[in-house]
């Protein structure tokens, strides 16, 4: 006897009464092995929200009702004759291409928890503002104000108002396009996907924008099923056991209040950073691994421990089919580093290299499932971002990125932001390494974050001078 095809199963399910249809789907899914990687889901309808989305929805509903749990903002300058109609059609086409941009998240009335529902038709929210008659100084101030205001726009998961666009006209041939997006549905990688699709839709027409190979809803549906499967449950149990002996990071008594600090590490010739990264490369370590090793030394000295955990935000797109989708795939990967036995820096590099590789192999595990409330073992987050460069080009238009307000990632990346005192996000660009340190004012001060980074450079300076000398942590 041959197994029924997916089309046959769908027809059989459709013939059932509505009350029994979902139960039949659950029973069928339970009989199928859950693949180790996401695949296109069968059927339609709502899917369970991811663990991160469920946390953000709870915070939006109960901790900060009436406000958005996180808004990301991106701004680009468009120099050249812009066809407003084509831009509007391209924006609508991108919303139609990605299910995440047409989604809402709300609690299920039948107690199944937060559900991700996709609207059939895209809803473009676009505000146009004409600034042509203002002075140059007034235009600059208006652009700055609009970018800042966009980053604080209160978006809403349960109503589906999760994106908002602003088009500012500075002159007939000069515009600024600003996107506000809810961080529960749009991560840093998504900005590159979005801009690439927008350029293609503007250039070739929105009808050319075929759906991505996998949608974010495919991933969300897979994640819940995989976590409940024997394989997912076993990996979760094993990974939790690896951190069982690490005490949880204590929350700051005053809770959480965001602060920001610009960060720049000197990578010039003869600098400690340049020497340290060269040493790391000679030992087969990436710049990220080398910096994490130095950061672990500083944290070990501060805490008086030989076991350090550093959290790093990971893109979470562990399957190639996910790279072309808009969505919130990011998770935090905890890296446990062993500094016992007074190692040399080269010895610590080898340990860190193995620890990073092992940690990144567990990107499938969402941090909100790995560490339940009050159990996260890290208090510092560190990232060296490597988002792919996006050659965003429009016919006859010169495009450039505009700097936006500081990131708001601590609440996104940490199950308990009060237990994380700093999130250091760096980007390597044009021979320099710099970015932003977001920190909890209730737990630390800006000068303490600066001292932390100065300590990293001092460790690298000492390591470059005596890479094989034992006792780098002393």
N, C-alpha and C positions, 0 to 999 in steps of 0.2 A: 504494500500500500504506500502511495506517495504522500508526503506531508502536504497539507493545504498551503497554497500560496498566500502571501500577504494580502493580495486582493481578495482572495476567498475568505480569509479571516475577517477582513474589514466588512465584507458583505454579510457574514454571519453575525458580527457584532451589531451592524446596523439594523438587523432584523429583530434584535432583542428589545424588550421594553427598556425605556431610559433608566429605570431604577436598577436594572440588572446589568446594564451595559458596562459601567465602570468596574463593577465587581468582576465581571468576566475578563476585562482587560488586565486587572491585577492578578488574577489567577493564571492567565496565560503568561504574563510577564514573569511570574514566579517560577514557571517551568523552564524558562529559557535561561541559559547561562548569560551572565552580564559580561559583555566584552571589556577588556582592560582599557580600551580607548573609546571615546565617544563615537557614535554612529548616528545616522539619520533616524529619528524616531518614527515609529509607525503611528498612524492616526493623527488626530488633531485635538484641539481643546487645551485647557490650562495644564501647566506642568508645575511641579513643586519648585518654589524659589530656592536658590542656593543658600547655603548656610550663612554666607556673608550678607546676602540680601535680606534674609530673615532678621538678622541682627539690626541692620540699618532701618528696616521697617519698624521694628519694636522701638528703637530709639526715636524715630520720627513720631510715633504714636503716643509714647508714654513719657519719654525723657524731655523731649523738646517739641511738644505738640504745636502744630501750626507753622513749623519751620522745616527747612530741608536739612537732612542729615549730612549732605555734602554736595556741593555744586562745583563742577569743573568748568573753567572758562578758557576759551582759546580765541585769539584775535589775529586776523591777517589783513595786511594792506594790499589793495588792488589798484595798481597804477595803469591806466589805459581806459579805453572806451568799453564800458561794461553794459552788456545787454541784460537789463533787469528781468525781463521775461524769461530768458534762457536760464538765468541764475535761479529764479524761483522754481522753474521746472526741474532743474538739476537737483536742487535741495529736496524737492518732493520725491524725485526718483530715488535718492539715497535713502530717505525714510522708508520708501516702499521696499527697497532691497533688503534692509536689515530688520529682522523681527524685534531686536532689542530696542530699536528706536520707535517702535509702535506698541510697546509693552506697558502694562500696569501691574503692580504687585499689591495684593490685598489678602486679608485673612479669608480662608474658605469658610462658608457658613456651616459646613458639615464637620468642622473640627479637624480637617486634614492639614491644617497649618497654612502658612503663606503660600499663595499660588501666583504663578506668572502667567498672565493672560495677554494674548497678542490681539490688538485691534486689526480688523481687516483693512481699513483704509488709512493711509497716512494723514496726519494732521500737522500741517506746517504752521508754526507760530512765528511770524516774521514781523518785526517792527521796523519801520523805515523812518529815518530822521534826516532832514535836510539842514546842513550846516553851512551851505555855500555863502550865505550873506553875513556870516560872522567874521571877525578879524582872525588872523592867523593864530594869535595867542588864545583867543576864545575857542577856536576849533581844537587846538591841542588840549586845552583843559576839558572840553566836552568829550573828546575821545578817551582821555584818562578817566574821567568820571564814569563814562559808560562801561568801560572795561572793568573798573572796580565794582560798579553796581551789578554787572552781569555775574560776577563771581559770588555775590551774596543774594542772588535771586532765589526766592523760596520756591523750589520745585516740589512736586508731589508724586509719590509712588502710586498711591491708591487711586488717583484720578487720571493717571496717564500723562499728566503735564510734566514730562521729564526732559524736555528740551525747549530752548527758546533762542531765536536768532535775532540779531540786530544788524541792520545795514545802515551805515552812516555815510552820507554823501558830503564830501568835503569840497569837491569841485566836479565839473562835468566828467573829468577823467581821473578822479581819485576817490576811492571808497575804502571803508573799513568794514569788514564782516566779522561779527562776534558771535560765537556759539557758547551758550550755557547748557550744560548737560548734567544730569544726575549721575553721581559717581556709582550708584548701584547698578547702572546699566552701561557705563562708558568708562573705560580705563585709558591709561596713557597710550597704549598701543593702538587703541581704537581711533585716536586722533589722526594717525597716519593713514589708516584704512579709510576713514571718512573723507579726508582731503583728496586721496587718490580717486575715490569714487566720484566725488564732486567734480573734479577736473574732467573725468571721462564723461560724466553726464552733461556737463556744460559744452564740451567739445563735440561729442558724438550723438548726444540726445539721450534722454533718460530711458528710452526703450532698450538701449544697449546694455543696461545694468542688470545682468542676470543675478539671481540669488547666489550667495556664497555656497561653497560645497557643504558646509555645516553651519547652522544657525546657532545663536547662543541658547535658544530653547532646547536644541538637541543636546547641548552640553549640560544644561541644568537638569534635564530629564535623566540623562545618563548618570550624573553625579549622585543623585538620591538613590537610584537603583543600585549603583555600584557600591555605595557605602553600606547598603543593607544586604549586599551579597556576601557569601562566605569569604571570597577573596578580599573584598574591601574591608570587611570587619576584621579579618586577620591582620591586614597591613596596619590598620588603625591601632589595634591592640599592641602589635610589635613596636610601632613607633612611639606610642605612649610610654611603653616600658623603658625606652631609651632615655626618657627624661624623668623617670620616676624619682631619682635621687636628687634632683635639682629643686631647691626651694622656690616657690613662686615669688615673682617680683611683687613687693608690697605696693599697694596703691598709695598715692600721696594723700595725706590727711585732708587737704583742702580740695581734693577732686582734680578737675582738669580746667586749665585756662591756656589757650594757645598763644605761643610767641614765635617769632621768626628771626632768623639771623642769616645774612648772606655769608657764604663760605667760599674761600678760594685757597687751594693748596699750591704752593710754589713748585712748579715742575721745571724751572729753568736749569741751565747747565750748572752743575756743581751743587744743586740743591739736595736736601736730604731725601725728598720724594723721588727725584730722578735716580739717585744712587740706590735707594731701596727697591724701586721698581725694576731696575737693571739686575739687581741681585735676585729678585723674585723670578724674573724671566730666565735667568741662568739655571734656576732650580726647577723650571717647568711650571711656575705659578703665574696665573694671570694677574693683572693689576688689582682686580677685585680681591683675589685670594691673599695677595701680599698686604693690602690695606686691612683686610679682616684680621689677619694674623697680628699686625701691629696694634689694632684696636683691642683685640683680645688681651694683649699684654697690659695695656693701660687699664682695662676693666678689671683684670686679675689683681693688679696692684691696688686699685681703689677698693675692691670688695674683700681683699685678703683671701681669695679663692684660687684654686688650681683647676677649676672646672667652670668654663664660661660659655654662656649661650648668647649668640647674637642673632637677631631676627633680620631677614632680608626679604623685601618685597620681590616676588617673582612674577613674571608675566603670566605663568600658568598655562601657556599655550603649548602643552607638551605633545600635541599632535599637529602635524603640518596642516591638516584640514581646518584647524581653528584660526590660522593666521589671517585669513581674509574676512573674518567676522567681527562686527562691532559687538561689544558686550563687556561685562566686568568679570574678567577671568583671573585677575590678580589674587594671589594668596601670599601669605607670609611663610617663608620656609625658615624654621629655626636651625641654626648651625651650632652644634655642641663641640667645643674645642678643649682638648685635654692639654693643660700646661704643666702637668706634674713632672717631677724628676729634673727640674732646672734645665730645660732644653736650651740649646743654642737657637738662634733665629732660623738657621737653615733647617735644623731639626723640626722646629715649630712649623715652618713652611710646608714640610712634607706632611705633617699631621693635618694642617689646615687644608691643604689641597685635597686630601682624602675625605676630610669631613665635609667640605663644600660639595664635592662630587656626590657623596652619599646623600646629603640633604636635598640636593636638587633632583635626585631620582625619586623623591617623594612629593613632587609638586601636585600630584592628584589629590592629596589629602588637604581639605580646607582647614585653615588654622582654627576656625570656630568649632570644628568637630574634634580637632586634636587637643585643644585646651579649652575646657569648659570654664565658666565664669570663675575668676579668681585663681587660676592655675597656670597662667602663662609664665614661663621661666625667664623671659628676656625683658630687659628694660631699655635697651638701645636697639634701634632699627638702623640698618646701614644699607645703602644701595649705590651702585655705580651703574647708572642707567645706560642701556645700549639700544634704545629705540631706533629702528631703521630710519635713515634719512629719507625724506619724501620729496622727490623732485616735482613739486606742485606747480604745474604750468597751465595757463589758460591762453588761448589764441589771442595775440595782440595785447596781453595784459601781463605786467610784471608783478609778481607776487612775493611778498616778504612777511615773515612772522613778526608780530609785535609782542613785546614782553608783557606778561600778565601779572596779576597779583600773586603773592606767595602761595604755595600749595597748601591744601587742607587735608593732609593724609593721615595724621595720627589717629583720628577717629575711624578712618577707613581700615587702616592696617592693623590696629590693635583691638583684640576683644575687650580690653579694659584700658582706655587711653590714660586713665589716672595712674596706671602702673608702668607707663612708658615715659621716660623723662626726655627722650630725644629721638627724632627721626632725621637722619642725615642723608640727604639725597644729592648725589653728585653726578655730573655729566662730564665726560672727556671730550673736549672739542678744541680744535686749533692748537693742540699742544698744551692746553691748560686743563686742569681739573677744578671745577667749581660748581656751586649750586646753592642750596638752601638747607639750613638746619631748622627744623620745626621742633619746638620743645614745649614742655609743660611748665608754665610759670609757677604752678603750685608745688613743683617738685625740684626745680633747679633754676638757675639764673643764666643769662646769656654768657657771662664771663666763665661759668663752669663748662659750658659747651665749647667755648673757645679753648679753654685749657685742655679739654679732652682731645681736640684736634691737634693742638700743639704737642701734646703727649705722643700722639701717633707719629708726628714728624720726628720727635726726639728718639723714639724707638727705632725708626728707620735709619736715622743718622748713626746711632750706636751699632745697629746691625750691619750697616755698610762698612763700618770701620773694623768690626770683629765678627764676621758672620758665623764663624764656627765656635766662638767662645761660649761656654755654658753659662746658664744663669741669666738669660735675657729678661726674665720676669722679676729679678731681684732689684 
